[in-house]
Amino acid sequence: MLRNKVTRNCIRLGLFLLVLAGCATPIPTPEPVTIKFPHYERDAAYYTTLAEQFKARYPNITVELVQVNWRNPGQVTENDVFMVEQLALPQLVQQGTILDLSPLIEQDNTFDKNVYYPGALETFQYEGKTWGIPSNINMLLMYYNKDLFDQYVVPYPTVGWTWDDFLERAEDITDPNNGVFGYAIQHDNEIAIMEPILFIYQHGGQLFDNWQNPTTITLNDPLNIEAMQWYANLIHAYGVAPSRKQGPDSVQYYPYGGVIQNKYAMWIGMLSDQGGVTWPTRWQMRWGVAPLPRDREAFTLATVNGFVISKNTQHPEACWKWIMFLNEQMPTLNMPARRSLAESGEFTKLVGAEVAEAARAAVGDAVLISPTLLGFEQAMEILGTAFTAIRDGQTSAEAALNAAQEQLGY
């Protein structure tokens, strides 16, 4: 009798559970969505693999990859998610092109702003809102030709080296009879305005009162003048860097031709330049890289690339999932903005021990260029003219910077 009673109770319990199961509301299957993401042609294989991995994690979301030419990226804003440099942020916000990510960040309890290098996330904050998520950091470093260093039996640059070390190496390699220079000073290219600024701040000088929120600029500070006179002396006194007329290539292609022809031992470039991947021609020499030399201070400039979402997207949540997934991955070329990725063995394996060491050392001395500096276009144009006059030996650093400051009117 006891066994029959137990059996009847089990049957009643089973029927009760079946009734409850029938009354339960089924979990709806997420609607399939497709989002568009543009990428450079050189990264096609990388993003194809990631899109497949993302699809496996989120079966209802398809990432449609749109391949663009890096020399002509086109209207990437026609897509749902895209990568931008932080300097483009103010214009995109003012045009109403991108979405404010602050609500998505607040809804995501897994988001941790502390995983990024200091200042990286802040470069994508504008007018009190967050518009992008940092992916990678690109910084200015010192590249060098190992073949020339070995030929002239000169020690390689190292982490912590100084202006004196730099000048000594440049002098030991400079060989006028063979058209070889220890250093390729920048003329009329995208780094020409930044290179002198680097030396000014390394010497302890200052142009802007505050890098992140500048309100004024001072060009003729005594330390600025000293740094720029030393800079000019690289050409006109020490002779370790070519003037416009001395280089083995035209100004249009300077310093690319001289580097490729093994005529320049050292040159400043971006981390993304490694191996000449962003140059017209890949580097054929054995090359190395180090942080920039220091004087009174260690200093370099850096930019940050990050992901933003189009304001016209129909699927912001899917876009956010894609961004967060990409943020977990190792970028293809630059230094990860996430500290854990940058300090990992995977990053070392990707770029090599020497590049990884230089990038990790330099990032601690890097100032992330604030988009608000774009409000100083006129001042930077005046400063650029002064730098050109100093490089060309048309006038002294003191005279050029005093005239520039007077032209600014403050």
N, C-alpha and C positions, 0 to 999 in steps of 0.2 A: 504493500500500500504506500509506503514512504517513497519507493522508487517511482510509482505512478504519479504521485504528487509532485515530485521534483521534475519529472518529465513534462507534466502539464504547465508548471511554472516557467520552464525553459521555453516552451512553445509560446506562451503568452508574451514573454520578454522579447522573443524574436519577432513576433508580430508587431509589438509596440515599436521596436526599432525600425521595422520596415515602414510603418506608418509615418514615423518621424522623418525618415529618409525621403519619403515621398512628398512630405510637406516642405522640405528644405529648399531654399532658393538656389538654383544652379549658378555657379560662377560663370559670368559671361566670357566668351572668348574675345580677346582684344581684336579690334578691327585692324585689318592690314593697312599699313601706311608706307609711303615711300618718301624719302627725303633726298635732296640733291646735295652733293658735296664736291667742290672743285679741287683739283690738285695738279701740281706740275707733272709733266710727262715723265720726268726722271724718277718720280716716286710712284709710278703706276703699280708695280709689283707689290710694293710695301702696303699701299692702301687696299689693293685687291684682297690681299691676305687678311687684313684687319676687318674689312667689310664682311668677309665670310665668317670670321670668328664672332663678330658682333651679331650676325644673323643667327648663329647657333645659340647665342645667349638670349636674343630677343627675336623669336621666329616671326612675329608679326611686323617687324620693321625691316624694310629693305633700304639700303643705302645705295643710291644711284651715283656712281662715280663719274665726274665730268672732267675730262683731261684738258688742261690748258697749257699753252706754251709760256714758259717763264719770262720770255722776252716780250710777250704780248698777252697778258693774262685775261684781257677782255672784261666783260661785265660779270665778275664773280658774285656780285651782290644779287644776281638773278637766282642764285641758289639758296638753299635753306640754311646751311652752315658753311662758314668759310673762315680761313685764317688770315689775320691782318697783323701788321706791325703796330705797336701802340701809338706811334706818331700819327697814324691815320684816324685815331679814335675821335678827336674833336669834330672833324669834318663829317664823319659818318653819323655821329650823334646829332649834329646840327641839321643834317639833311634828312633826319628821321629814317635812316636806312636800317638801323639795327635795333634789336630788342633789349630792353632793360632786363638783366638777368637776376636782379635782386629778389623778386618773388620766387623764382625757381630755386635760388640758393637757400632761401628761408624754408622752403618746403622739403628740402633734401637734408635729412638729419645726419647723413653720412659725409656731408661736405665739411672739410676742415681747411680753413685758410692758412693754418700754420705749417702745412706740408710744403709750401713754396719758399724759395729764397726771399729774404726780406726785400720788400719793395716791388716784387714781381706782380703780385695781384693788384697792388695800389696803382700801377701804371695803367690799368684798365678801369679805374674808377674816375668818374668825371661828373661834376655837378651833383655829388652826393649819391651816385648810383654806380653799380657795377655792370659793365657792358661786355666784358670778355673774361675768359679764363686763360691764364698764361700756360703756354705749352713749352717754349724753349727760349733760351737766352743766347744772344749773339754778341760777342764782345771783340774789342780790338786787342790784338796780340802782336808779338814780334816774330815774324817768320825769318828763317835763315837758310842759306844754301850750305849744306854739310860738305858738299864737294869742294867748295871754295875754302871753307874753314880748314878742311883737311889738307888741301893743296898748299895753303900758307901756314900750316901748323899752328893754328890758333884755337884755343879752347872754346867749346860751344857756350852760348848763353845759358844761364841757369836761373832757377827760381831765386829771387832775392838779389839779383845783380843790380848794379848802380849805373848812373850816368858815366862815371869814370871807367867802369868796366866796359860799357858800351863804346865809348870813344876810343879806348885802347884797342879793342878788337877791330873797330872800323879802321883805325890808322894802320894796324898791322896787315890788314888785307888790301887796303887801297894800293893800286898798282897803275899809275897813270900811263905808263908805257904800253900796257895791255888793255887800257880802257876799263879797268876793274875798279869799282868803288865799294867801299865798306858799307855804305848805306844809301838806299834810294829814297831821298826826300820826296815828298809828294808835290806834284804840280798839276793844277787844273783838273783834278778828278774828285770823286765823291769824298775822299778822305782828306783832301787838301785843307779844308776848313777845320777838321777835327784834330789833325796832327799837331798843329801849334798849340791848341787848347790843352792837349794832353801834357805837353812839356810845361805849359804855364802852371797847371795844377800840380804836377810832380815837383816843381820847384817851390811850391807853397804859395803861389799866386792865386788870384781869384778874379773871375769875370762877373759872375752872377752873385747876388747877395744870398740866393738860395736856389739850389738846383731844382727842387721839386715845385716850389712856388715862387719863382723869381719876380721881383718887382723893379729892380734896377740893374744896370750893368756898368762896370768900371773897367775901362780898357788900359789906362796908363798907370796902374798900380806899379810901384817900383820893382816888385818881384816879377810882375808880368814883363816889364822892360828887360830885366836881367835874363829871364828865360828866353825871350825872343832874340836877344842879342847872341846868346849861346846857340840858339837854333840857326840863326843866319851864319854864324861862324862855321857850322858844319860844312857849308859850301865855300864861304869866302875867306876863311882863315885856316881851318884845318884841312879843307879840301877832300873830305871823306865822302861827300855827297855831290852829285853832279848838278850843275846849273841847267837851265833850260837848253842851252846850246851844247852841253857836253855829253848828254845821254846818247846811247847808241840807237835810240828809237825816237820817233816823232812825239811831240807833246800829246797828240791825240791818243796814242797807245801807251804812253808812259804810265807806270814803269813796266808794263807787261813784257815788252820786247826785251828789255835789258835783263829781266829776271829769267826769261826763257833762254836767253843767250849766255847765261852764266856770267853776267857782268856786274850784278849787284849781290852783295853778300847778305844784306839784311833789308827788310822792308816791313812796314806795318800793314796788317790786313785784318779782316774779320775772321772770326773762328770758322765761319761758313766757307771761307776761301780754301780751306785745307786741300792741298793737292791740285789747286787750280780748278776745282769743280765748278766755280762760278765765273771763271775767266774764259776768254776766247780760246785759250789753248791750255791743256793740262800740263802740269809741271813734270819735266822729265828728270830733273836732278834729284838727288837725295836731299830731302828737306827736313827741317826741324822747326819747332815752335817753342816759345817761352813767354812768360808774362812780360809786359813792358818794363824797361829799366826804371828804377826809382831814383829820386834825388832826395829832397827833404821828405817827400811823401811818395807812397805808392798809389797810382791812380790809373784808371782806364775808363772808357765809356762803353755802355752796352745798350742794346735794344732788346725788346721782348716781343716775341710773336705769340699770339693767342687766338683762341677760337671765339667767334661771335655768331649770333643767330640773326637771320634776316627778320625784319619786322613784319614782312609779308608772309612768313611761313604759316601753314595751316596746322603744323604739328610741333609746337614748341616743346612738349614733353619728350617726344621722340628725339628731337634735336638735342635736348639736354642729356639724354641717355647716351647719345653718340659722342658728345663732347666729353662726358665723364669717362667713357670707355677709352677714348683717345688719350685722355689725360693719364691713364694708367700705363700707356705704352712708351717705349723708348723712341724719341724723335729720330729722324733719319740722319741729321747732320750736326745741329747745334747742341748746346748743353741743356739738359732737361731743366725746366723750372722747378720741378719737384726735387727737393734735396735728396730724398732716398734713392731716386733713379740716378741722379748725378754722381752719387757716392758709391754706386753699385759696381760690381765687377763686370756687369753687362755693358755699362757705358765704357769702361776701360777696354773691353774686348772690341767694341764697335769702332772706337776712334783711335785706339792705341794708347799705350801707357804714357807716352810723352805728351800727347795732346790732352789727355785726361788730366794729367798733373798740372799742366799750364792753365787749363780752364778752371780747375778747382782753386788754384792759387789766385788767379786773377779775379774771380767772381767776388771774392771778399773785398777787393779794392775797387770794384766797379760802381760807377754812378749810372743808374738807369735813367736814360734821357727822358725828361718829362715832356709830354705833348704841349704843355703851356709855354715851352721855349719857342714854339712857333709864333708866338706873339711878338718876338723880337726879330722879325725878318729884316727890317731896315738896319738894325744894329748889327746883325750878323753879316749883312751885305757890306757895310762900312768896314767891319772887322776883316772880312775876307779881302777887301781891297788893300788894307794895311798889311796883311800877311803876305800878299803877293809882292808889294813894294819891298818888304823886308827880305823875302826870298831872292828877289831879283837884284838885290844890292842897290836899289835906287836911292835908299835913304837909311838912316840908322833906325834901330828899333824904337828908341826914345822919340825921335821926331815923328815916326809913322804913327805910333800909338797916341801921342799927344795931339796930333792933327785929327786922328779918328775920334778921340774923346771930345774935342772941340766941335767936330761936325755933328756929334750926337746931341749936343746942346745941354748936357747935364753930367 
